[in-house]
Amino acid sequence: YQRRVHGRSNCILPTSFTVTMSAPPAKEGPLGDQPKLAQVIKIMGRTGSRGGVTQVRVKILDDNRSDRTIIRNVKGPVRVDDILALMETEREAR
């Protein structure tokens, strides 16, 4: 510890801090704990009220059924052959 004089009173301050953080517990629930990877195979078009969302067809990569494709909405720039990390793969965009 280091003694410092602040104003009229003495303050004792530690000379260094050690911060220990642990990882949050794994999430249990419908979303699971790991994102699934999907590859963009076709860009369907723009959607949304101002066209800020792109509708794409993706192929789920880390699934037992290797031919599974779904349609998803993507915000931001996206190209064919991009890899997306999807937190859930059960819902499909309309």
The 8 nearest C-alpha neighbors of each residue, nearest first, counted from 0:
[[1, 13, 14, 12, 11, 2, 15, 3],
 [0, 2, 12, 11, 14, 13, 3, 10],
 [1, 3, 11, 10, 12, 0, 4, 9],
 [4, 2, 10, 9, 11, 5, 1, 12],
 [3, 5, 9, 10, 8, 6, 2, 7],
 [6, 4, 8, 9, 7, 3, 10, 2],
 [5, 7, 8, 4, 9, 10, 3, 2],
 [8, 6, 5, 9, 4, 10, 3, 2],
 [9, 7, 6, 5, 4, 10, 3, 11],
 [8, 10, 4, 5, 3, 11, 7, 2],
 [11, 9, 3, 4, 2, 12, 8, 5],
 [10, 12, 2, 1, 3, 0, 9, 13],
 [13, 11, 1, 0, 10, 14, 2, 3],
 [12, 14, 0, 15, 1, 11, 16, 2],
 [13, 15, 0, 1, 12, 16, 11, 2],
 [16, 14, 13, 17, 0, 12, 1, 18],
 [15, 17, 18, 14, 13, 19, 12, 0],
 [16, 18, 19, 15, 20, 14, 13, 21],
 [19, 17, 16, 20, 15, 21, 13, 22],
 [20, 18, 17, 21, 16, 22, 23, 15],
 [21, 19, 18, 22, 23, 17, 24, 16],
 [20, 22, 23, 19, 24, 18, 25, 17],
 [21, 23, 24, 20, 25, 19, 26, 32],
 [24, 22, 21, 25, 26, 20, 32, 27],
 [25, 23, 26, 22, 21, 27, 32, 20],
 [26, 24, 32, 27, 23, 22, 31, 33],
 [27, 25, 32, 24, 28, 31, 30, 23],
 [28, 26, 31, 25, 32, 29, 30, 24],
 [27, 29, 30, 31, 26, 32, 25, 87],
 [28, 30, 31, 27, 87, 32, 26, 89],
 [31, 29, 28, 87, 86, 32, 27, 26],
 [32, 30, 28, 29, 27, 33, 26, 86],
 [31, 33, 26, 25, 30, 34, 27, 28],
 [34, 32, 31, 35, 86, 30, 85, 87],
 [35, 33, 86, 85, 84, 36, 32, 87],
 [36, 34, 85, 84, 86, 61, 33, 37],
 [35, 37, 84, 60, 83, 85, 61, 59],
 [38, 36, 59, 83, 60, 58, 82, 57],
 [37, 39, 82, 58, 57, 81, 80, 40],
 [40, 38, 57, 80, 79, 81, 41, 56],
 [39, 41, 57, 79, 56, 80, 38, 58],
 [42, 40, 56, 55, 39, 79, 43, 57],
 [41, 43, 55, 44, 54, 56, 79, 40],
 [42, 44, 55, 54, 41, 56, 45, 53],
 [45, 43, 54, 42, 53, 46, 55, 52],
 [46, 44, 53, 50, 52, 54, 47, 51],
 [47, 45, 50, 52, 53, 54, 44, 51],
 [46, 48, 50, 49, 52, 51, 45, 53],
 [47, 49, 50, 46, 51, 52, 45, 53],
 [50, 48, 47, 51, 46, 52, 45, 53],
 [49, 51, 47, 46, 45, 52, 48, 53],
 [50, 52, 49, 47, 74, 46, 53, 45],
 [53, 51, 74, 46, 50, 73, 47, 45],
 [54, 52, 45, 73, 72, 44, 46, 55],
 [53, 55, 72, 43, 44, 71, 45, 73],
 [56, 54, 42, 43, 71, 70, 41, 57],
 [55, 57, 70, 41, 69, 40, 39, 71],
 [58, 56, 39, 38, 68, 40, 69, 37],
 [57, 59, 68, 38, 37, 67, 60, 39],
 [58, 60, 37, 67, 61, 62, 68, 36],
 [61, 59, 37, 36, 62, 58, 65, 38],
 [62, 60, 59, 36, 35, 63, 37, 65],
 [61, 63, 64, 60, 65, 59, 67, 35],
 [62, 64, 65, 61, 60, 66, 67, 59],
 [65, 63, 62, 66, 67, 59, 61, 60],
 [64, 66, 67, 63, 62, 60, 59, 61],
 [65, 67, 64, 68, 58, 59, 60, 62],
 [68, 66, 65, 64, 58, 59, 69, 62],
 [69, 67, 58, 57, 59, 66, 56, 70],
 [68, 70, 57, 56, 91, 71, 58, 67],
 [71, 69, 56, 92, 91, 55, 57, 54],
 [70, 72, 92, 55, 54, 91, 56, 73],
 [71, 73, 54, 53, 52, 55, 92, 74],
 [74, 72, 53, 52, 54, 75, 71, 55],
 [75, 73, 52, 53, 51, 72, 76, 77],
 [74, 76, 73, 77, 52, 51, 53, 72],
 [75, 77, 74, 78, 73, 53, 52, 51],
 [76, 78, 75, 81, 79, 73, 53, 74],
 [79, 77, 81, 80, 76, 39, 42, 41],
 [78, 80, 39, 81, 40, 41, 42, 77],
 [81, 79, 39, 38, 40, 78, 82, 41],
 [82, 80, 39, 79, 78, 38, 83, 77],
 [81, 83, 38, 37, 39, 80, 36, 84],
 [84, 82, 37, 36, 85, 38, 81, 39],
 [83, 85, 36, 34, 35, 37, 86, 82],
 [86, 84, 35, 34, 87, 83, 36, 88],
 [85, 87, 34, 30, 35, 84, 88, 33],
 [88, 86, 85, 30, 89, 34, 35, 90],
 [89, 87, 90, 85, 86, 35, 91, 69],
 [88, 90, 87, 91, 69, 30, 86, 29],
 [91, 89, 88, 92, 87, 71, 69, 70],
 [90, 92, 70, 71, 69, 93, 89, 88],
 [93, 91, 71, 70, 72, 90, 54, 69],
 [92, 91, 70, 71, 72, 54, 90, 69]]
